[in-house]
Amino acid sequence: MQTNIVTCTRACGQCTDDPQPSSRVPDAASEKVRGLCSGALVHMYNVSMFRPRCQYASCIVLRRSGMSNTKSSSVKSRCKTRQLPTYARVNGSSALRQDTLHIVVAGGGLGGLYLAICLMKKGFYVTVIERTAEYRNFGGPIQLASNGMSVLKATSRRLYESVQQNSRPFWGTKSGIKYGYTGDWMFTFDAITEIPKRMELPFAVCIDRSDLQYCLLNEIRSLNLEDSCGQTEIIMDATVTSYHQDSRTGKVRANLEHGTHVEGDVLIGADGIWSTVRSQMFDEQNGRGSKSTASYTGYKLFSSLPLYQTDDFFEIGYCAYIGPDNYFVTCPDRHGRIQWYAFVKSSPESDYVEDSKSFLLQKFERWTPEVRALLAQSENIDISQRDLWDRPPCLRSWSNGRVALLGDSCHATMPNIGQGSGLAFEDAFVLSNLLGEVKHPHDICGALNKYYAQRIWRTATIQGLGRMNSEAIKILTPLLPIKSLIDFVISPFLPLVFIAQFGYCYSFCPEKEAAVTSISSAARMNERHIEECMESWHQ
Ligand SMILES: Cc1cc2nc3c(=O)[nH]c(=O)nc-3n(C[C@H](O)[C@H](O)[C@H](O)COP(=O)(O)OP(=O)(O)OC[C@H]3O[C@@H](n4cnc5c(N)ncnc54)[C@H](O)[C@@H]3O)c2cc1C
């Protein structure tokens, strides 16, 4: 029997697991979770089968693929206990349809989950289809910049506060670039804090990807309980393989592996850099290789997150060490850990490095002890590696009929600019507002086109800036031996470049925050952060 796991985040009042981030533990192996969402598709399911850390699920139900296609009708039947807002009510007019607009989202990553929240706020019914079988504690910290925080705050104060409670602030820290060999500062910039303070924006934070995912899933679960909102169902372990638009009915069908499908009024491809929805929309090869439309950045990325105490742990926001060929980025995280990324110049599709610790210790042999100590502190098993790809700006429309793209699927950005998730959140914010204005189903395509038109220039500019930073490092590194050139010509000039960059990135700000409020909440977050780190170091 083939199965699809459905992780239902509808809080049906009878599910008991409500774990906290960072203290999430798998349920007891023998524990059974009863599917409680009514209807024939719900069965008893032994949680231990998939070793799930099913921390986010209100309940987990098993769907037999032989039983039914995953049609919107069957999906809706499980929600019959709640009155969904009608399409007419959502839009405040007597619309033609009597049911809620059903939006299917391919990909339940950061962009897809946040989009679900925005759409629920507009009263829509959402189905998120996620390829992975479970949300795991995986992925180190990411920078959620002020624009991303501002968007979160504008959507839900509860979500915004929960993100703050699970992150550490950049406020009061120093970030910048150091010489890789000596560890001396080349220059520092305080734009991360200063610009938001001046523009009255929420401060940027550093949050573990899994904690951010937890916050988004928890918000979905809370919204599912509110009568004034739409509903979201998340289907796990389901891969979108293609889509089909039916011009007669106006419906879009997302075809899944194993021959099942989900049908809705709109399909959004939030399925990441290797998007299936994108490859069909643009009729292009999906994946790496010479025909790929993604571009290899020239670096293989190694990373790890060891527990490590340094004298300046609480003073550093993030720090990039640059040297010939390679660069190395560190970012102190919660619970006394430091995330490091080693960007090592390499050719595309280079071999997997078996003993990555020795490889890196050799690559960074002449580098400052600050870098080497972190490498020494990390174990092979904890070091991950991947080829780093991004995409050039895509000027072709990201919408086609009732299908559109969002996040990395249309504008994958170099991580060095710390904007990928912020941009995906902005997309979701704009897209949901435009769909919320739709008064007639015929207007959907127009709304999707408008979404592309509103987003293309900003996302293309930030993609360009990310690439420019990366290329600048490549140009800068051969000049490193000429220290006086760097110190007197380049270093004074670079902070201005960063002020301009941050200023532009942070300029999308639907919700402001008074500096005094930002500072006091950042101070509270810092206090908690220090306590957590001390506790971890002294355990
Ligand atoms: C090393 C690194 C560091 C980064 N640091 C930062 C940072 O500091 N700040 C920042 O803002 N951004 C950062 N980013 C970028 C950020 O992670 C992405 O921009 C962001 O996650 C994009 O969200 P997304 O939803 O578009 O894609 P993703 O988060 O990648 O989600 C895509 C989802 O779709 C699912 N999926 C894929 N294919 C299918 C399919 N066919 N069917 C169903 N599901 C599918 C995947 O399993 C995944 O869950 C970093 C990225 C990297 C690689």
The ligand as an SDF file (V2000), in Angstrom:
LIG
                    3D

 53 58  0  0  0  0  0  0  0  0999 V2000
   23.7870   28.3830    3.2310 C   0  0  0  0  0  0  0  0  0  0  0  0
   22.6220   29.3040    3.1050 C   0  0  0  0  0  0  0  0  0  0  0  0
   22.5040   30.3700    3.9840 C   0  0  0  0  0  0  0  0  0  0  0  0
   21.4320   31.2500    3.8800 C   0  0  0  0  0  0  0  0  0  0  0  0
   21.3450   32.2950    4.7440 N   0  0  0  0  0  0  0  0  0  0  0  0
   20.2980   33.1420    4.6460 C   0  0  0  0  0  0  0  0  0  0  0  0
   20.1930   34.2330    5.5500 C   0  0  0  0  0  0  0  0  0  0  0  0
   21.0270   34.4620    6.4170 O   0  0  0  0  0  0  0  0  0  0  0  0
   19.1010   35.0400    5.4280 N   0  0  0  0  0  0  0  0  0  0  0  0
   18.1390   34.8290    4.4720 C   0  0  0  0  0  0  0  0  0  0  0  0
   17.1660   35.5850    4.4200 O   0  0  0  0  0  0  0  0  0  0  0  0
   18.2330   33.8120    3.6030 N   0  0  0  0  0  0  0  0  0  0  0  0
   19.2800   32.9700    3.6560 C   0  0  0  0  0  0  0  0  0  0  0  0
   19.3800   31.9370    2.7780 N   0  0  0  0  0  0  0  0  0  0  0  0
   18.3640   31.7980    1.7190 C   0  0  0  0  0  0  0  0  0  0  0  0
   17.0600   31.2160    2.2300 C   0  0  0  0  0  0  0  0  0  0  0  0
   17.2900   30.0030    2.8880 O   0  0  0  0  0  0  0  0  0  0  0  0
   16.1170   30.9840    1.0650 C   0  0  0  0  0  0  0  0  0  0  0  0
   16.0950   32.1080    0.2530 O   0  0  0  0  0  0  0  0  0  0  0  0
   14.7120   30.7000    1.5400 C   0  0  0  0  0  0  0  0  0  0  0  0
   14.6790   29.5080    2.2640 O   0  0  0  0  0  0  0  0  0  0  0  0
   13.7810   30.6190    0.3390 C   0  0  0  0  0  0  0  0  0  0  0  0
   12.5510   30.0970    0.6900 O   0  0  0  0  0  0  0  0  0  0  0  0
   11.7060   29.2180   -0.3540 P   0  0  0  0  0  0  0  0  0  0  0  0
   10.4450   28.8870    0.3400 O   0  0  0  0  0  0  0  0  0  0  0  0
   11.6600   29.8920   -1.6610 O   0  0  0  0  0  0  0  0  0  0  0  0
   12.5650   27.9120   -0.5800 O   0  0  0  0  0  0  0  0  0  0  0  0
   12.9240   26.7770    0.4650 P   0  0  0  0  0  0  0  0  0  0  0  0
   12.9610   27.3200    1.8390 O   0  0  0  0  0  0  0  0  0  0  0  0
   14.1190   26.0970   -0.0970 O   0  0  0  0  0  0  0  0  0  0  0  0
   11.6870   25.8020    0.4160 O   0  0  0  0  0  0  0  0  0  0  0  0
   11.3700   25.0270   -0.7120 C   0  0  0  0  0  0  0  0  0  0  0  0
   10.5550   23.8460   -0.1960 C   0  0  0  0  0  0  0  0  0  0  0  0
    9.9630   23.1740   -1.2930 O   0  0  0  0  0  0  0  0  0  0  0  0
   10.0740   21.7750   -1.1030 C   0  0  0  0  0  0  0  0  0  0  0  0
   10.0330   21.1890   -2.4390 N   0  0  0  0  0  0  0  0  0  0  0  0
   10.9820   21.2260   -3.3960 C   0  0  0  0  0  0  0  0  0  0  0  0
   10.5410   20.6310   -4.5230 N   0  0  0  0  0  0  0  0  0  0  0  0
    9.2800   20.2090   -4.2560 C   0  0  0  0  0  0  0  0  0  0  0  0
    8.2970   19.5310   -5.0240 C   0  0  0  0  0  0  0  0  0  0  0  0
    8.5210   19.1760   -6.3010 N   0  0  0  0  0  0  0  0  0  0  0  0
    7.1060   19.2440   -4.4330 N   0  0  0  0  0  0  0  0  0  0  0  0
    6.8610   19.6010   -3.1480 C   0  0  0  0  0  0  0  0  0  0  0  0
    7.7730   20.2480   -2.3840 N   0  0  0  0  0  0  0  0  0  0  0  0
    8.9500   20.5580   -2.9290 C   0  0  0  0  0  0  0  0  0  0  0  0
   11.4020   21.5900   -0.3870 C   0  0  0  0  0  0  0  0  0  0  0  0
   11.4550   20.3900    0.3220 O   0  0  0  0  0  0  0  0  0  0  0  0
   11.4110   22.8120    0.5360 C   0  0  0  0  0  0  0  0  0  0  0  0
   10.8110   22.5360    1.7770 O   0  0  0  0  0  0  0  0  0  0  0  0
   20.4450   31.0530    2.8540 C   0  0  0  0  0  0  0  0  0  0  0  0
   20.5650   29.9810    1.9800 C   0  0  0  0  0  0  0  0  0  0  0  0
   21.6480   29.1170    2.0850 C   0  0  0  0  0  0  0  0  0  0  0  0
   21.7720   27.9840    1.1120 C   0  0  0  0  0  0  0  0  0  0  0  0
  1  2  1  0
  2  3  1  0
  2 52  2  0
  3  4  2  0
  4  5  1  0
  4 50  1  0
  5  6  2  0
  6  7  1  0
  6 13  1  0
  7  8  2  0
  7  9  1  0
  9 10  1  0
 10 11  2  0
 10 12  1  0
 12 13  2  0
 13 14  1  0
 14 15  1  0
 14 50  1  0
 15 16  1  0
 16 17  1  0
 16 18  1  0
 18 19  1  0
 18 20  1  0
 20 21  1  0
 20 22  1  0
 22 23  1  0
 23 24  1  0
 24 25  2  0
 24 26  1  0
 24 27  1  0
 27 28  1  0
 28 29  2  0
 28 30  1  0
 28 31  1  0
 31 32  1  0
 32 33  1  0
 33 34  1  0
 33 48  1  0
 34 35  1  0
 35 36  1  0
 35 46  1  0
 36 37  1  0
 36 45  1  0
 37 38  2  0
 38 39  1  0
 39 40  1  0
 39 45  2  0
 40 41  1  0
 40 42  2  0
 42 43  1  0
 43 44  2  0
 44 45  1  0
 46 47  1  0
 46 48  1  0
 48 49  1  0
 50 51  2  0
 51 52  1  0
 52 53  1  0
M  END
$$$$
